[in-house]
Structures are given as C-alpha cells and as structure tokens.
C-alpha cells in the first residue's frame, strides 16, 4: 500500500557544546538524495518530510536572565537567576540531555571580561535540576548582572513548563 507521507525524523540538532562539529548538510543531502532516488516504486508518490526548526534557528537565539543572588556553599559559588528551566528547559537537561555539557553561557554585560572563577548558574525553581550552567568559567558576576545562554533559538519557551511555581512568562523578542 503506498504511503501518502513519510516523516524522516524529528530534525537535526546544532553544535552548541564543546567539541561538537556542525552538521555537514551537503553530506546529508547527498545521502538522502541517493537513498530516495533508489527507493522502491511503492514510494514514488510519497511525500517525505523532516522537521528542521532547531537546525534552522537554534543558534540564532539567546536567553537572557538576571542574577538575583550570589552565594557560596561548601567551596562552590552559585549564581541564582530569575529565569531557568521554566523558560529554557533544554539548557537544564530537562529534555533528556541531563549530564551533557552546558550550553554556551556568558555574563552578557561583561562579554570582554576574562573568566575569573568557576560557578554554577541556577534557575529560581525549587528543584536541583534547574541548572543553566554547571561549573562554568565566567567573569565575576554579581546581583543584577545578565547571564546569556546561547543556542536558545528553538525549544525555548514553547517546550518549557511555563508558569511553573507561578513564575512569570519570559518575553520573546525578535530583533
């Protein structure tokens, strides 16, 4: 029986962690072309689809959150922000990426400053999983500074548990 449509998958990710290489889209296109050109006649009228959202826009987004508190505990420095997993769950590992290396992160109002210390950047939710950056090297950040989390252009607010603990929604802006 012919298939009217065949979804080839959920799309492609982006290289946003140290050591990851960008997807070679030309190689993927050539392999797909060869495979589909040699597909059985049963698939001749099939429409093939793939979701490319994150691959197209993931690197274009930056999530900004403000430091609410700086604290020290057991020799570690923690920065607690007004945002977190309820706005950008992918950066916390809440979409199944727990244990992977952090998304790129910076102190947004001090881009030119060198890293001075290793800190953990927490969100404001009452869960130990609300971590935007675990043991990251950053310039010294204080209350009021802005933290930027990169590669946030897809699966941000729309994929996150909005209003968790009655927290306010993030603002989304297209610039």
C-alpha positions as CSV (number, residue, x, y, z in Angstrom):
1,X,0.0,0.0,0.0
2,X,1.5,3.4,-1.0
3,X,2.4,5.8,1.8
4,X,1.0,9.3,1.4
5,X,3.7,10.8,3.7
6,X,6.8,9.6,5.4
7,X,8.3,11.6,8.2
8,X,12.1,11.0,8.2
9,X,12.6,12.2,11.7
10,X,12.5,14.9,14.2
11,X,15.2,17.0,12.6
12,X,18.8,17.9,13.2
13,X,20.5,19.3,16.3
14,X,23.1,22.1,16.3
15,X,26.6,22.1,17.5
16,X,26.4,24.0,20.7
17,X,28.7,22.2,23.1
18,X,32.5,22.0,23.1
19,X,33.9,19.5,20.6
20,X,30.7,19.2,18.6
21,X,31.0,19.7,14.9
22,X,28.3,21.4,12.8
23,X,26.2,19.1,10.6
24,X,27.5,18.7,7.1
25,X,24.2,19.4,5.4
26,X,25.7,18.7,1.9
27,X,26.7,15.2,3.0
28,X,23.2,14.6,4.5
29,X,21.5,15.9,1.3
30,X,23.6,13.7,-0.9
31,X,22.9,10.6,1.2
32,X,19.2,11.4,1.3
33,X,19.1,12.0,-2.4
34,X,20.8,8.7,-3.2
35,X,18.5,6.8,-0.8
36,X,15.3,8.4,-2.1
37,X,16.3,8.1,-5.8
38,X,16.8,4.4,-5.2
39,X,13.6,3.9,-3.2
40,X,11.2,1.2,-4.2
41,X,8.4,2.1,-6.7
42,X,5.9,1.9,-3.9
43,X,7.3,5.2,-2.5
44,X,7.2,7.0,-5.9
45,X,4.2,9.3,-4.8
46,X,5.2,9.5,-1.2
47,X,5.8,13.0,0.3
48,X,8.9,13.0,2.5
49,X,9.2,15.4,5.4
50,X,11.6,16.3,8.1
51,X,11.4,18.9,10.9
52,X,14.3,21.4,10.7
53,X,13.3,24.0,13.2
54,X,16.2,23.7,15.7
55,X,18.8,23.3,12.9
56,X,17.4,26.5,11.2
57,X,17.1,28.8,14.2
58,X,18.7,27.2,17.2
59,X,21.9,29.2,17.0
60,X,20.0,32.5,16.4
61,X,18.5,32.6,19.9
62,X,19.9,34.0,23.2
63,X,18.2,33.6,26.5
64,X,18.9,36.4,29.0
65,X,18.3,36.1,32.7
66,X,19.3,38.3,35.6
67,X,21.4,37.3,38.6
68,X,19.3,37.6,41.8
69,X,21.8,36.2,44.3
70,X,25.4,35.2,44.6
71,X,26.2,32.6,47.3
72,X,29.0,30.3,48.4
73,X,28.4,26.8,49.8
74,X,31.0,24.1,50.5
75,X,33.6,25.9,48.5
76,X,31.4,26.4,45.4
77,X,29.9,29.6,44.0
78,X,26.3,29.7,42.9
79,X,24.5,32.4,40.9
80,X,20.7,32.2,41.2
81,X,18.8,33.8,38.4
82,X,15.3,35.0,37.8
83,X,14.9,32.5,34.9
84,X,15.6,28.9,34.4
85,X,14.1,25.7,33.2
86,X,10.6,27.1,33.1
87,X,11.8,29.3,30.3
88,X,14.6,27.2,28.7
89,X,14.2,23.6,29.8
90,X,16.6,22.3,27.1
91,X,19.6,24.1,28.7
92,X,18.9,22.4,32.0
93,X,18.9,18.9,30.5
94,X,15.1,18.6,31.1
95,X,14.5,17.3,27.6
96,X,16.6,14.2,28.2
97,X,20.0,15.9,27.9
98,X,20.9,15.8,31.6
99,X,24.6,15.1,32.1
100,X,25.7,16.6,28.8
101,X,28.0,19.6,28.8
102,X,26.4,23.1,29.3
103,X,25.0,25.2,26.5
104,X,27.4,28.1,25.9
105,X,26.9,30.7,28.6
106,X,28.3,34.2,29.4
107,X,27.9,37.2,31.6
108,X,26.1,39.4,28.9
109,X,27.1,42.8,30.3
110,X,30.8,41.7,30.6
111,X,31.5,39.9,27.3
112,X,35.0,41.2,27.1
113,X,36.0,40.2,30.6
114,X,38.1,37.0,31.0
115,X,36.8,34.1,33.1
116,X,37.8,34.7,36.7
117,X,36.0,31.9,38.6
118,X,34.1,28.6,38.2
119,X,30.4,29.0,39.1
120,X,27.1,27.1,38.9
121,X,24.3,29.1,37.4
122,X,21.0,28.1,38.9
123,X,17.4,29.0,37.9
124,X,14.9,30.1,40.5
125,X,12.8,26.9,40.7
126,X,12.8,24.7,43.8
127,X,14.4,21.7,42.1
128,X,18.0,20.6,41.9
129,X,17.6,20.1,38.1
130,X,17.2,23.8,37.5
131,X,20.8,24.4,36.5
132,X,21.6,26.6,33.4
133,X,25.4,26.2,33.7
134,X,27.2,23.6,35.9
135,X,30.8,24.5,36.9
136,X,31.3,27.1,34.1
137,X,34.2,29.6,33.9
138,X,32.8,33.1,33.9
139,X,33.9,36.6,34.8
140,X,32.8,37.5,38.4
141,X,29.1,38.1,38.3
142,X,27.1,40.0,40.9
143,X,23.4,40.6,41.7
144,X,21.9,42.5,38.7
145,X,24.3,41.2,36.1
146,X,22.8,39.5,33.0
147,X,23.5,35.9,32.1
148,X,23.3,34.9,28.4
149,X,22.6,31.3,27.4
150,X,23.3,30.7,23.7
151,X,21.8,28.2,21.2
152,X,18.3,29.1,22.6
153,X,16.6,29.7,19.3
154,X,14.4,26.6,19.4
155,X,12.6,24.6,22.1
156,X,12.7,27.5,24.5
157,X,9.5,28.8,25.9
158,X,7.3,26.7,23.8
159,X,8.9,23.5,25.1
160,X,9.2,24.6,28.7
161,X,6.8,24.1,31.6
162,X,5.6,27.7,31.6
163,X,4.2,29.2,34.8
164,X,5.9,26.5,36.9
165,X,5.6,27.6,40.6
166,X,3.5,30.6,39.2
167,X,6.7,32.1,37.8
168,X,6.1,34.8,35.2
169,X,6.5,34.0,31.5
170,X,9.6,35.0,29.6
171,X,9.3,37.7,27.0
172,X,10.2,36.6,23.5
173,X,11.6,39.2,21.2
174,X,12.6,39.1,17.5
175,X,15.4,41.5,16.7
